[in-house]
Amino acid sequence: MSDPKHAVILVYATSHALRAEQLLAEVGIQGKLIPVPRHLSSDCGVCLRIDQSAMEIAGQLLKNAGLKIQGISVI
């Protein structure tokens, strides 16, 4: 079994996912909006997929920007 390469940022609303994507792109972290994997949550229809290696930096950046997220999970 190979190691996961991606993580998803779970958010409370689609607008938060769009804002997170924008904030991360400004510092060079590329993300992609994808449907939330159902085994993780059913609250919001989209989440932001990023490289797993950027998890900690992304989480701290979003926290510093005041963007509330549900969490970051490895997929």
C-alpha positions as semicolon CSV with decimal commas, in nm:
position;residue;x (nm);y (nm);z (nm)
1;M;0,000;0,000;0,000
2;S;0,142;0,340;-0,093
3;D;0,149;0,644;0,130
4;P;-0,120;0,908;0,073
5;K;-0,008;1,207;-0,129
6;H;-0,299;1,441;-0,067
7;A;-0,487;1,603;0,215
8;V;-0,824;1,775;0,215
9;I;-0,919;2,089;0,398
10;L;-1,275;2,054;0,526
11;V;-1,471;2,377;0,554
12;Y;-1,812;2,492;0,673
13;A;-1,925;2,653;0,346
14;T;-1,834;2,663;-0,020
15;S;-1,733;3,027;0,016
16;H;-1,474;2,922;0,276
17;A;-1,328;2,667;0,035
18;L;-1,299;2,935;-0,234
19;R;-1,133;3,175;0,009
20;A;-0,892;2,906;0,129
21;E;-0,800;2,826;-0,231
22;Q;-0,727;3,193;-0,295
23;L;-0,521;3,242;0,022
24;L;-0,311;2,935;-0,042
25;A;-0,253;3,022;-0,408
26;E;-0,114;3,360;-0,299
27;V;0,172;3,179;-0,124
28;G;0,223;2,916;-0,395
29;I;0,025;2,626;-0,248
30;Q;-0,188;2,484;-0,524
31;G;-0,524;2,339;-0,432
32;K;-0,818;2,190;-0,615
33;L;-1,182;2,206;-0,516
34;I;-1,328;1,856;-0,502
35;P;-1,642;1,696;-0,360
36;V;-1,604;1,607;0,008
37;P;-1,529;1,238;0,049
38;R;-1,844;1,106;0,217
39;H;-1,647;0,905;0,470
40;L;-1,513;1,235;0,609
41;S;-1,816;1,464;0,627
42;S;-2,155;1,541;0,482
43;D;-2,176;1,905;0,599
44;C;-2,047;2,090;0,293
45;G;-2,038;1,975;-0,067
46;V;-1,681;2,081;-0,147
47;C;-1,340;2,073;0,011
48;L;-0,993;2,179;-0,098
49;R;-0,739;1,911;-0,192
50;I;-0,373;2,000;-0,140
51;D;-0,044;1,813;-0,135
52;Q;0,003;1,635;0,194
53;S;0,342;1,802;0,236
54;A;0,169;2,143;0,264
55;M;-0,075;2,042;0,542
56;E;0,092;2,216;0,834
57;I;0,177;2,535;0,646
58;A;-0,174;2,555;0,498
59;G;-0,341;2,502;0,835
60;Q;-0,132;2,773;0,999
61;L;-0,184;3,017;0,713
62;L;-0,562;2,973;0,720
63;K;-0,568;3,007;1,098
64;N;-0,363;3,328;1,080
65;A;-0,603;3,462;0,815
66;G;-0,898;3,397;1,047
67;L;-1,059;3,139;0,820
68;K;-1,236;2,874;1,025
69;I;-1,204;2,521;0,897
70;Q;-1,342;2,190;1,019
71;G;-1,006;2,024;0,984
72;I;-0,745;1,879;0,754
73;S;-0,743;1,508;0,675
74;V;-0,505;1,289;0,478
75;I;-0,676;1,101;0,195
